[in-house]
Amino acid sequence: MERYVEDHQKRRLTEHVDIMTAIDILKSQGYDHDELIAELTKVFFVDLDAYNEVVVAA
């Protein structure tokens, strides 16, 4: 997912369902677990506590 987004343009990912949807999309594009957070933070401001809760629950 080669994109560059200015920080002031980034959307916030705070809801579990939104984080899970983003993770599912990245996994469907072939990203592995170790690459997910790096790719997500390129495009979104991610609530890391919520992200960790989603990952642990999955």
C-alpha positions in Angstrom: 0.0 0.0 0.0 2.4 2.7 -1.2 0.6 5.9 -0.3 1.8 9.1 1.4 -0.8 11.1 3.3 -0.1 14.4 5.0 -0.6 14.0 8.8 -3.3 16.7 8.8 -5.3 14.6 6.2 -5.2 11.3 8.2 -8.4 9.9 9.5 -8.6 8.5 13.0 -9.1 4.7 13.5 -10.5 4.3 17.0 -13.5 2.0 16.6 -12.8 -1.8 16.8 -14.9 -2.5 13.8 -13.0 0.1 11.7 -9.7 -1.3 12.8 -10.8 -4.9 12.0 -12.0 -3.8 8.6 -8.7 -2.2 7.8 -6.8 -5.3 9.0 -9.0 -7.5 6.9 -8.4 -5.4 3.8 -4.6 -5.4 4.3 -4.6 -9.2 4.9 -6.6 -9.7 1.7 -3.9 -7.8 -0.1 -1.2 -10.1 1.2 0.2 -8.2 4.1 1.3 -10.3 7.1 0.8 -9.7 10.8 4.2 -7.9 11.2 3.4 -5.4 8.5 -0.1 -4.4 9.5 0.5 -1.7 12.0 3.2 -0.1 9.9 0.9 0.1 6.9 -2.1 1.3 9.0 -0.1 4.2 10.5 0.9 5.3 7.0 -2.7 6.2 6.2 -4.5 6.6 9.6 -3.9 7.8 13.1 -4.5 4.5 15.0 -5.6 4.1 18.6 -2.9 1.6 19.6 -4.8 0.4 22.6 -7.8 -0.4 20.5 -5.6 -2.0 17.8 -4.0 -4.2 20.5 -7.4 -5.2 21.8 -8.5 -6.2 18.3 -5.4 -8.2 17.6 -5.6 -10.1 20.9 -9.2 -10.9 20.4 -8.6 -12.2 16.9 
